[in-house]
Amino acid sequence: MTHGPKGAVMQWFKRCKPAALPAMLAALLATAGCSSMHRHADAAAESNPSNPDVVFPDPSHAMVPEGTFVNLENLRKVAPGMTKRQLYALLGAPHFDEGVFAVHKWNYVFDFRKADGSNNYFSCQYQIAFDRHGLASDFYWKPEACKSVLDVQAPAAVAPAPAPEALPKEPIRLSSDALFDFDRAELTAQGHEQLDQLLQKIRSASQVENIMIAGYTDRIGSDRYNLALSRRRAEAVRDYLVQGGVPAAAMQVDGRGKADPVVQCNDASRAKLIACLAPNRRVELSGVAKPGD
């Protein structure tokens, strides 16, 4: 008795008429030829135009036909000589029915966001070729223009805001002549500019406490008059800073008249004496600016 597939084939041959065999063989050969031509046509359609020897699989046969969004930073790290384990850690498993051992190609379908700010994206095929040692040797894109995604730079990280700075330990000394006209307590245009620069320094601190604004005059004039003038000037500076957003409760004002002179002058000419005593006519700001937590 004849058993198995071989026996079945022998029984079939015994039953069939010899005259029918040539026609059946011809039909089988024709079918095989058509199948071979079809596979060849598919391969040609999926080849890389710039490198005809590189053939990409049909993306519809991928395990994830719609593709996956790849981490661009990981993709930029891919380089020749990497092992399959290293590539797996960066890109994940290949998207087609490809294994690990004795495999010479890995294929992926990657998606990338368009640079127009929309949610639209485009897909690219990516192929890694391995050498006989199983190490990455060549990399291919379809379409080839897709490799330009590696040139797109990630947006620069926003630099952190500088830490708040404390006001200097030494008093900030402003010339009264730069803030006010001689013997006046109204701020000039130049005085506004001077205080605008000071505002920037104060605003850079997250907390401002106990700012003392002290006005001074020179020794020309009576003590009573100079005390009143120096206080009005200190108040004018405080009011301008309040308009600029500095809390009024954080500031105190004081008029100190001709006290604590910076220079001593003995010029006989009044004009020269006024010019010499200019450093004594001043407004000083001192206090504490604590950085935020």
HELIX and SHEET records of a PDB file:
HELIX    1   1 GLY A    4  ARG A   15  1                                  12    
HELIX    2   2 PRO A   18  ALA A   20  5                                   3    
HELIX    3   3 LEU A   21  ALA A   45  1                                  25    
HELIX    4   4 PRO A   59  HIS A   61  5                                   3    
HELIX    5   5 LEU A   72  LYS A   77  1                                   6    
HELIX    6   6 LYS A   84  LEU A   91  1                                   8    
HELIX    7   7 GLU A  144  ASP A  151  5                                   8    
HELIX    8   8 SER A  176  LEU A  179  1                                   4    
HELIX    9   9 ALA A  189  ARG A  203  1                                  15    
HELIX   10  10 ASP A  223  GLN A  243  1                                  21    
HELIX   11  11 ALA A  248  ALA A  250  5                                   3    
HELIX   12  12 ARG A  270  CYS A  276  1                                   7    
HELIX   13  13 ALA A  278  ASN A  280  5                                   3    
SHEET    1   A 2 SER A  47  ASN A  48  0                                        
SHEET    2   A 2 ASN A  51  VAL A  55 -1                                        
SHEET    1   B 4 THR A  68  PHE A  69  0                                        
SHEET    2   B 4 LYS A 105  ARG A 113  1                                        
SHEET    3   B 4 TYR A 121  PHE A 130 -1                                        
SHEET    4   B 4 ALA A 136  LYS A 142 -1                                        
SHEET    1   C 4 ILE A 172  SER A 175  0                                        
SHEET    2   C 4 ARG A 282  LYS A 290 -1                                        
SHEET    3   C 4 GLN A 207  TYR A 216 -1                                        
SHEET    4   C 4 MET A 251  GLY A 255  1                                        
END                                                                             
